[in-house]
């Protein structure tokens, strides 16, 4: 395991992470009245602490955090627990009336190199990031009953050809759920920044940034390869029900090998291992 990680670290790869953490997390009810969503604990481990552990494990150097709701709590928490990461912050003063597209747009001038984009409500195993360390990757999973939100369709080589905002047809076996972790090259980010400018200029600050990815994919401006998250545990925690499910999931022994996205042909056949 150590040898494999060291060989990955030696190659040119992503070393900056951008964390979107401005939202109120209102669907977690009383838990976020006085605390930030990312400080919610899964079996005693705050979501943010797990994310930091993952980034440090893979040798990330810089962390940029977009804050808003309970931003001081995030600053205090990271100030007390981060040692290897250089952390900087961007404040979203409109966090109550805008969505993650606007938070991402606020970071447009601060990003100077390829980076990992992730959201603050994701709890995942360290090893899952191994496929996201190079630019222009998108984390995906075979859809499960608990998953909702945006899906994508892949071509025969495992590249994204379409986004289905809101999930699309839930019966479509060729659509995969986005995990909301992306790695982006600087060239992709520059194209995306121009699209974000257009959205904000037209007042579309309540959209999700997946809308921009969708537009870019249609225009041929977003060329991303899929990375399967089926071989490990992860959970997006939006509600109390999600939290209970995540705590149950992460008390189980780590899965050795489960269903894997493996696009085997131009007809999108999926091979399942396990």
N, C-alpha and C positions, 0 to 999 in steps of 0.2 A: 504494500500500500504506500509506504513512504517513498520508495523508489519511483513509483508511478507518478506521485505528486511532484517530486523533485524534477522529473523530466518535463512535466507540463510547465512548471514554473520557469524553467530555463528558456523556453521559447517566448517569442514576442507575443504579448497578450494584454488583456485588459487589466488595469491596476487602479482604476477610479470607479467608485460606486456613487450613484445618485439615488437617494432615498426620498420618496414623496411621503411626507408625514404631517400635512397641514390640516387634514380633515377632522371633523368632530367625533366620528365614530358613534353616531347617535343610536345606531341599531344595537349596540351593546348595552343600552339602557343605563342603569345606575352605575355600572362599572366605569363609564367615561364621564360621569358628572364632575368628578374631581381629579381624574387621572387620564392620561392620554391612552388611546387605543393600543399603541405599540408597547405600552408598559403592562398590558394585561398578561397574566401569567398562565402558562400551560404546564400543569404539574409542577408549579413552583418556579418555572423559568420564564422571565419576561420575553415576549416576542422579540423585542429589540436586542436583548442580550444574546439570544440565539442567532440572530442575523449577524451581529458583530463577530461572534465566534466563528461563523462560516466565512466571513470576509477575511478575518485574520488568519484563519487556517490556510487559505489560498493565497496569502501574500499580498492582499490589496494594500495600497499605500494611502489613498485619499478617499475620504467620505464627505460628500456634500449632501446636506439635509435641508429640504424645504419644510419649514415649520409654520405653524399658525396656532391652532387650538392647543392650549397647554404647552406652548413652545418652550417655556422656561423649564418645565419638567424634563423635557428631552435633553436640553442643554446640561442640566444638572446631572442627569443619569449618565450621559456620555462622558461628561467631565470626570466622573468618578470611576468609570470602568474601562475606558479606552486607553490603551498604552501605545500600540504600534500604528494606529491609524491617525492621520492628520485630518481633523474634522473641521469643516466650515459650514456656515449656515446662510440660508436665504429665507427671509420672512415673507409670507404671503398675507398681506393685510386684509385681503378680501376672501379669506378662507371660508367664511360662512355663506358666501353668495356665489362662489365659483367651484369648479370641479378640478380634477387632476390635470386636465389639459392646461389650465391656467398656471398651476404650480410648475408644470414642466416648462412652460414658456418663460417663467421667471428665471429659470436656470440657463437660458440660452447663451448669455454672455460669459457665464462662469465655467462652462465646459470647454476645455481646450484640447482634449484628446479622447480616444475611444473610452467608453464607459459602460458600466452595468447599471441598468435602470430597474429598480424594484420598489414595491410598495410595502408599507409598514405593517400590514396585517397578515403577512405570510410567515408561517412557521414551517421550517423544512430542515431536512437532514443535511449535514455538512457535505457529504459526497455528491449530492445532486448538482452542486455548482460546477463540478469538474468539466461539464460540457459547455459551460457558459463563459469560459475564460478567454475566448477569442471573439472578435467583433462580428456583428450581424448574425446573431443567433437568437432564436425565440424558444422559450421553454413551453412545452406542450404536454398534455396528458390525454390518454384515452378517457372519454367522458364516463363519469360515474353518476349515480342518481343524485348525489348531494351537490353536484356542480351546476352552476348556472353562469350566465354571462357570455362574453364574446368567444366565438370559436373561429377556427381557420380551416381552410382546405389546402392540402398539399399536392404537389405534382409527384411524378414518379421518382424524382431524385431527392425528395424530402424538402423541397423549397415551398414557401408560402405562395399561393396563387390567388387567394381570396380571404377576406375577413367577413364573418357574419356577425354583425353587431347585435347584441342582445341574445345571441345563441343560435339564431337561425332555426332550421328544422331539427328538432331533437331526435328525429328518427334517422337522420342521415349518418350512416356508419363511417363516412369519409371525413367527417368534421371532428377536429380535436380541440379540446378546451385550452385556452391560453392560461398559463399559470401567473401571468403578470410579472414576468422577469424577462428582460431583453438585454442583449449586449449590442451596442451600436458603434460602428466605426465613425470617425470624425467626418468623413464625407457623407455618410448617411445622416448624421446629426445636422450638418449644414443644410441639407435638403429639407430635413424635417423642421428645422428652425424657420425656414421661409414659409412652410405650410402653417406652422403655429402662428406666425405673424399674421397671416391672412385670416385665420380663424379669430384671433383676438381683435383684429382691426374691424371685423364684421360683427363683433359683439357675441360671438359664440364661445363664451367663457364657461358655460355650463356643460360643455361636451366632455366626453372621455377622450383621452389621447388615442385610443384605438380607432377613433374616427379618422384621425390623421394617417395612421398606418394603413387603414383601408383605402383612403384616397391615393396614397403613395403607391400602394400595390397595384391599383388599377392603372396608374400612370407609368408603372415600371420603374419607380424611384425607390422602392423598398425591396431589396433582394435578401431575404433572410432564410437561413437553414434551420430546420427543426431540431430541437434537442429534447429527447424523451425524459419526462420525470416519472415514468411508470415504474422505474426500478428502485424507488425509495418512497419514504413517507413525506407528505407535505399537506398543508391545509391552509385555506384562506379563511380567516376568522372575522366574520362580519357581525354575527349575532351570538346570543347566549347559547343557542342550539349548536352553532358551529364550534364554540368553545368546548362544550361538553363532548362533541364528537372528536375534536382534536385531542383532548386529554385521553380519551379512550384509545384512539389510534396510537398515540405515542407511549402508551404503556405496554403495547404489544412488542414481542421480539422483532428486531429488524428483519424485513423480508430479504431473503437472499436473491431471489429473482422472480419477478412477476411479469405481467403483460408488458410488452415493449413495442413502442411504435417502430416498425421496421418496414418502410415502404419498399416492397420487393419488386414492383414492376410498374410500368406506365399505367396500369389499370388500378393502381392504388390498393393492391391487396395488402392486408396487414397480417404479419406473422406474429403469433402469440407464443411466448416461451414460458414454460412454467409447469 
